[in-house]
Each structure stands twice: as C-alpha cells, then as structure tokens.
Amino acid sequence: MRPLSIDSEKATPVIWLVTDGKPGHRNQLKGLGNRLRAHTGAGLYWLEATGFRVPLWRALFGMAPALPSDLPEPDLIVAAGTGTHPLLLSLRRLGNARTLVIMKPGFPLSWVDGAIVPAHDDIKPSSRVLVTEGVMNTITPLARLTANREALILVGGPSPHFDWDDDAILAQIGDLIARYADWRWTISDSRRTPEATRQRLQQLAAPRVTVLSSESTHENWLRHQLSASRAVWTTPDSMSMVCEAATSGVPTGLLDLPARPDSRVAKGVNRLARSGLVAHWSDHRSVMARHTVSARQLWEADRAARWVLERFLTGKPTSDKGKSA
C-alpha cells in the first residue's frame, strides 16, 4: 500500500503530516493541519510511518529513506506518535523543512525545531515548546447552542488512567435519563467499550433514548451530533473524547470514575475541570441548565496553528476569528 495520500494540490506552503495510523494521533495531526490550511491554503500530504523502513542509523544521522518521486519538498514536517519518530528524525535535515513533534518525545527536543505538548505531559513552555490544554482535535467551536433539549453521552472503556466500573457508569447514565426525562438522549460507545457494557447500554434504548454503536457512525458524526446537542456527557478515560466535547463549546460533564494514582491523563482532565471547561458529575445541574456555549473557548488546534505560523512558516493568519482564550 502506498504510504502517501494527498489532501490538497496547493503547494504553498507544503506540510507533511507523519502518522502512525492510531486514530488519536491522526486526529491531532488533522486538527492542526486543517487550521493551517484554513489560514494559509497549505497543501497537506500524509505519510504513513509504517510504509517506510527507517533503520536506527538513518534516524540518528538524519538521513531520509527513499521517498515517492511526486512528493513536493516540504516547508514543515509534523509527526504524532512514538512510531513516527524514526521517520521524523530521518527527515530532519531534508531541504529547508522545519520539524515539529506532537506530544512529549522520547528523544532530545534539540533534535527537532519545536514541539506541541499537552499540559498533562508536564513540560515547561518555551520559544520551542507550545503547551496546550488537553489535546488538539478536528472539532470547531459552535457559535451558539441549539434550543432543543438534546443531550449526548459518549462512553469509553478501560484505560490505564481510571478504574472502569460498568455499574457506576450505567447508574449515572440511568440517573441522568430519569432526572431529565423530557430530554432526548443519544448514547454512543467507542472502540474500547467492553462488549458487556455495550449490551447493557442497548437495554437503555427507548422512545427518547437512542443507543448507537461507534462502528455504525461516520467520520463526521461526532461533529454533527455535538452541533445538535445542548449538553454532552463523557466518561473521563479518553482525553481525546473529553477535549472534543469541550472544544465544541457545548456544556460538558464528566461521568464519575475513580482515577488511578499519579495518572497524568487524570490530572489533565481535572485541570480542564478546574479551568471551568468541563464539569464533574457532582455539578450535573449546571451542565443541564446552561443555554449558551462556554464563555471560555477551547480551540487548541487553532491556537497551535497560529503559533506554528508565527515561528515556523512565512505569512500571517487570514483572520483573528476564533482565537483561543
């Protein structure tokens, strides 16, 4: 399978997005790439790291492997995921391209030009490091909430960061549906949701409760569903899922699960709650009572794109719309 796919034929600037294929990492790259393209008309070119053989010596000495002949020379190379690091490092001396890594790398930061790192990775910001609240994603903040009483529930699954508890999650979901019986509810599971949990969620289906499998949803389903919702609840085990909900501006609540000691992700989720970007289960009334989008906007993909433009690419953003607070 060819390791290259082209998102745009515009060649100014040219940005290579290096992915390991994991959905969360690809989502971050896509979120940043989309905003860079929105501001500059950049051409986005995807490279699948698994499609290139990169021996250790190539990574250490910055010697690129054989590349497709029709791949234009890059202005910026961005990579996300540990599996992409050998390829990124091998490309770091390619032409005049700048290199950027997403998430805290396992190699010295001096080997690349910059990094975009979530706050829970516990790294200090600098001229070369942008620290984000949570992780970037492809969601665009809403200008206003729907007037309809529509709520969304996103269910994850076991993770290294929280103790998964089927009974607790189902009890909280049942409580929400009972307390707010005049609302319409849409419940979706995820790839990590245990089969037993999926079966129990299906039993909640009712005239005002729709239960969906993530396998039956399309790529843009979450974006469309958030825009039709006045409240969203999510399990806290997935930072990506929490940040997508919060970025939309829809009032976001966290279902309660015990956090693992010293979990960086759990600390990051709590950081979002302290900032008022999401609310804990104990504050469910405030989530369900809100009629406006969040006063503090979270749009880290756009903030990161502006940072990249200022430091690594020529040209200025086309507008100031949607600056992150």
C-alpha positions as CSV (number, residue, x, y, z in Angstrom):
1,M,0.0,0.0,0.0
2,R,1.4,3.4,-1.0
3,P,2.4,5.4,2.2
4,L,1.3,8.8,0.8
5,S,-2.1,10.4,0.4
6,I,-2.6,14.0,-0.8
7,D,-5.2,16.3,0.8
8,S,-4.6,19.3,-1.3
9,E,-2.8,20.2,-4.5
10,K,-1.9,23.7,-3.3
11,A,1.8,23.9,-2.8
12,T,2.4,27.0,-0.7
13,P,3.3,26.1,2.0
14,V,3.7,22.3,1.8
15,I,3.2,20.4,5.1
16,W,3.9,16.7,5.6
17,L,1.8,15.0,8.3
18,V,3.5,11.8,9.5
19,T,1.2,9.4,11.3
20,D,1.5,6.0,12.9
21,G,-2.2,5.3,12.0
22,K,-3.5,5.5,15.5
23,P,-6.9,7.4,15.5
24,G,-6.0,9.7,18.4
25,H,-2.7,10.7,16.9
26,R,-4.1,11.1,13.4
27,N,-6.9,13.3,14.8
28,Q,-4.4,15.7,16.3
29,L,-2.5,16.0,13.1
30,K,-5.7,16.5,11.1
31,G,-6.9,19.2,13.6
32,L,-3.6,21.1,13.3
33,G,-3.4,20.6,9.5
34,N,-6.9,21.7,8.9
35,R,-6.3,25.0,10.7
36,L,-3.0,25.6,8.9
37,R,-4.8,25.0,5.6
38,A,-7.6,27.4,6.7
39,H,-5.2,30.2,7.5
40,T,-2.7,29.7,4.6
41,G,-4.2,27.4,1.9
42,A,-1.4,24.9,2.7
43,G,-1.1,21.6,0.9
44,L,-1.3,18.7,3.3
45,Y,0.5,15.4,2.5
46,W,0.0,12.3,4.7
47,L,2.9,9.9,5.2
48,E,2.2,6.6,6.9
49,A,5.3,5.8,9.0
50,T,4.7,2.1,8.7
51,G,5.2,2.4,5.0
52,F,8.9,3.4,5.3
53,R,11.8,1.3,6.5
54,V,14.0,3.5,8.7
55,P,17.0,1.8,10.3
56,L,18.3,3.4,13.5
57,W,21.3,4.8,11.8
58,R,19.1,6.8,9.4
59,A,17.2,8.3,12.3
60,L,20.4,9.2,14.3
61,F,22.2,10.8,11.3
62,G,19.1,12.5,9.8
63,M,19.3,10.6,6.5
64,A,15.9,10.3,4.7
65,P,14.8,7.0,3.2
66,A,13.6,6.7,-0.4
67,L,10.5,8.9,-0.8
68,P,7.8,9.0,-3.5
69,S,9.1,11.0,-6.5
70,D,5.9,13.1,-6.8
71,L,6.1,14.2,-3.2
72,P,6.8,18.0,-3.1
73,E,9.5,19.5,-1.0
74,P,8.1,20.3,2.5
75,D,8.2,23.6,4.4
76,L,7.1,21.8,7.6
77,I,7.1,18.2,8.7
78,V,4.8,17.3,11.7
79,A,4.7,13.9,13.4
80,A,2.5,12.4,16.1
81,G,3.0,9.1,17.9
82,T,6.2,7.3,19.0
83,G,6.0,5.1,16.0
84,T,6.6,8.1,13.7
85,H,9.8,9.3,15.5
86,P,12.4,7.3,13.5
87,L,10.9,8.6,10.2
88,L,10.6,12.2,11.5
89,L,14.3,12.2,12.7
90,S,15.5,10.8,9.4
91,L,13.7,13.7,7.6
92,R,15.0,16.5,9.9
93,R,17.8,17.5,7.5
94,L,15.7,17.4,4.4
95,G,16.0,20.7,2.5
96,N,14.9,23.7,4.5
97,A,12.0,22.0,6.2
98,R,11.2,22.7,9.8
99,T,10.3,19.7,12.0
100,L,7.7,19.6,14.7
101,V,6.6,16.8,17.1
102,I,3.3,16.5,18.8
103,M,3.3,15.1,22.3
104,K,6.4,14.8,24.5
105,P,9.1,12.9,22.6
106,G,11.4,10.2,23.8
107,F,14.4,12.0,22.2
108,P,16.1,15.3,23.0
109,L,13.9,18.3,21.9
110,S,17.0,19.9,20.3
111,W,16.8,17.3,17.5
112,V,13.7,19.0,16.1
113,D,12.6,22.6,15.7
114,G,9.6,22.5,18.0
115,A,7.0,20.6,19.9
116,I,3.3,20.9,20.8
117,V,2.8,19.2,24.1
118,P,-0.4,18.8,26.3
119,A,-0.1,20.3,29.8
120,H,-0.5,16.8,31.4
121,D,2.8,15.7,29.9
122,D,4.4,18.1,32.4
123,I,6.8,20.1,30.2
124,K,7.6,23.8,30.5
125,P,6.6,26.1,27.7
126,S,9.4,27.9,25.8
127,S,10.0,29.5,22.4
128,R,10.3,26.0,21.0
129,V,7.5,24.3,23.0
130,L,3.8,25.2,23.0
131,V,1.9,23.7,25.9
132,T,-1.8,23.0,25.2
133,E,-4.8,22.5,27.4
134,G,-5.6,18.9,26.6
135,V,-5.0,17.6,23.1
136,M,-5.8,19.1,19.7
137,N,-8.7,17.7,17.6
138,T,-10.8,18.5,14.5
139,I,-13.8,20.0,16.3
140,T,-14.7,23.7,15.6
141,P,-16.3,25.6,18.4
142,L,-20.0,26.4,18.0
143,A,-21.3,30.0,17.9
144,R,-24.5,29.1,19.7
145,L,-26.3,26.1,21.3
146,T,-29.4,24.5,19.9
147,A,-32.7,25.4,21.8
148,N,-33.7,21.8,21.7
149,R,-33.4,19.6,24.7
150,E,-31.0,17.2,23.1
151,A,-28.1,15.6,25.1
152,L,-25.3,13.3,24.1
153,I,-23.4,10.7,26.1
154,L,-20.1,9.3,25.0
155,V,-18.9,6.1,26.6
156,G,-15.3,5.0,26.5
157,G,-13.8,1.9,28.2
158,P,-11.0,0.6,30.4
159,S,-7.8,2.5,30.4
160,P,-4.6,2.9,32.4
161,H,-5.9,6.1,33.9
162,F,-9.2,5.3,35.6
163,D,-10.8,2.2,37.2
164,W,-13.5,1.2,34.9
165,D,-16.9,0.4,36.6
166,D,-19.8,-0.8,34.5
167,D,-22.3,-0.5,37.3
168,A,-21.2,3.1,38.2
169,I,-21.4,4.3,34.6
170,L,-24.8,2.7,33.9
171,A,-26.2,4.0,37.2
172,Q,-25.1,7.6,36.3
173,I,-26.5,7.4,32.8
174,G,-29.8,6.0,34.2
175,D,-29.9,8.8,36.7
176,L,-29.5,11.4,34.0
177,I,-32.2,9.9,31.8
178,A,-34.6,9.7,34.8
179,R,-33.9,13.2,36.1
180,Y,-34.2,14.8,32.7
181,A,-37.0,12.7,31.2
182,D,-38.2,15.5,28.9
183,W,-34.8,15.5,27.1
184,R,-33.9,13.4,24.1
185,W,-30.7,11.3,24.7
186,T,-28.2,9.9,22.2
187,I,-25.7,7.4,23.7
188,S,-22.6,6.2,21.8
189,D,-20.0,3.7,22.8
190,S,-16.4,3.6,21.5
191,R,-13.8,1.2,20.2
192,R,-12.7,0.5,23.8
193,T,-16.1,-0.1,25.2
194,P,-16.3,-3.7,26.6
195,E,-18.9,-5.9,24.9
196,A,-20.8,-6.4,28.2
197,T,-21.1,-2.7,28.6
198,R,-22.4,-2.3,25.0
199,Q,-25.1,-4.9,25.7
200,R,-26.2,-3.1,28.9
201,L,-26.3,0.3,27.0
202,Q,-28.5,-1.3,24.3
203,Q,-31.0,-2.1,27.1
204,L,-31.5,1.6,27.7
205,A,-33.0,2.2,24.3
206,A,-36.4,3.8,24.5
207,P,-38.6,6.3,22.6
208,R,-36.5,9.2,23.8
209,V,-33.2,7.3,24.1
210,T,-31.1,6.3,21.0
211,V,-28.2,4.0,21.5
212,L,-25.6,3.8,18.8
213,S,-22.5,1.6,18.2
214,S,-19.4,3.6,17.2
215,E,-19.0,1.1,14.4
216,S,-22.2,2.4,12.8
217,T,-21.2,6.1,12.8
218,H,-19.3,8.0,10.1
219,E,-16.2,10.2,10.3
220,N,-18.2,13.5,10.8
221,W,-20.8,12.0,13.0
222,L,-19.5,13.4,16.3
223,R,-19.1,16.9,14.9
224,H,-22.7,16.9,13.6
225,Q,-24.1,15.3,16.8
226,L,-22.3,17.9,19.0
227,S,-23.8,20.7,17.0
228,A,-27.3,19.3,17.6
229,S,-26.7,18.9,21.4
230,R,-27.3,21.3,24.3
231,A,-25.4,19.1,26.7
232,V,-22.8,16.4,26.4
233,W,-21.6,13.8,29.0
234,T,-18.5,11.7,28.6
235,T,-16.5,9.2,30.6
236,P,-13.2,10.7,31.6
237,D,-10.9,7.8,30.4
238,S,-10.2,9.3,27.0
239,M,-8.5,12.7,26.9
240,S,-9.3,13.0,23.2
241,M,-13.0,12.4,23.8
242,V,-13.2,14.9,26.7
243,C,-11.3,17.6,24.6
244,E,-13.5,17.1,21.6
245,A,-16.6,17.7,23.7
246,A,-15.1,20.7,25.5
247,T,-13.8,22.2,22.2
248,S,-17.4,22.3,20.7
249,G,-18.4,24.7,23.4
250,V,-21.4,22.5,24.4
251,P,-21.7,22.3,28.2
252,T,-19.7,19.2,29.0
253,G,-20.0,17.0,32.1
254,L,-17.8,14.1,33.2
255,L,-19.2,10.8,34.4
256,D,-17.5,9.8,37.6
257,L,-14.8,7.0,37.7
258,P,-12.1,6.6,40.2
259,A,-8.8,8.0,39.0
260,R,-5.6,5.9,39.1
261,P,-2.9,7.4,41.4
262,D,-0.4,9.6,39.6
263,S,-2.2,9.3,36.2
264,R,-1.1,12.2,34.0
265,V,-4.3,12.0,32.0
266,A,-6.5,12.0,35.1
267,K,-4.6,15.1,36.3
268,G,-5.1,16.7,32.8
269,V,-8.9,16.1,33.0
270,N,-9.0,17.6,36.4
271,R,-7.1,20.6,35.1
272,L,-9.8,21.1,32.5
273,A,-12.4,20.9,35.2
274,R,-10.6,23.5,37.4
275,S,-10.5,25.8,34.4
276,G,-14.3,25.6,34.1
277,L,-14.0,23.9,30.6
278,V,-15.8,20.7,31.9
279,A,-17.8,19.9,35.0
280,H,-17.7,16.9,37.3
281,W,-20.7,14.6,37.9
282,S,-21.5,16.4,41.2
283,D,-22.2,19.6,39.2
284,H,-24.6,18.0,36.7
285,R,-27.3,20.6,37.3
286,S,-25.2,23.4,35.9
287,V,-24.4,21.4,32.8
288,M,-28.0,20.7,32.1
289,A,-29.2,24.2,32.9
290,R,-26.9,26.1,30.5
291,H,-28.3,27.7,27.4
292,T,-25.2,29.2,25.9
293,V,-21.8,27.9,24.7
294,S,-18.9,28.1,27.1
295,A,-17.7,31.6,28.0
296,R,-14.1,30.4,27.7
297,Q,-13.3,29.0,24.3
298,L,-11.1,26.0,23.9
299,W,-9.7,25.7,20.4
300,E,-6.2,24.4,20.8
301,A,-5.8,23.3,17.1
302,D,-6.3,26.9,16.0
303,R,-4.1,28.3,18.7
304,A,-1.3,25.8,17.8
305,A,-1.7,26.7,14.1
306,R,-1.2,30.4,14.9
307,W,1.9,29.5,17.0
308,V,3.3,27.4,14.1
309,L,2.7,30.2,11.6
310,E,4.5,32.8,13.8
311,R,7.6,30.6,14.4
312,F,7.9,28.2,11.5
313,L,6.1,29.4,8.4
314,T,6.0,32.6,6.5
315,G,2.8,34.6,6.2
316,K,0.1,35.6,8.6
317,P,-3.3,34.1,9.6
318,T,-6.1,35.3,7.3
319,S,-8.2,36.4,10.2
320,D,-8.5,36.6,14.0
321,K,-11.7,34.6,14.1
322,G,-11.8,32.1,16.9
323,K,-8.8,33.0,19.0
324,S,-8.4,30.7,22.0
325,A,-8.9,32.4,25.3
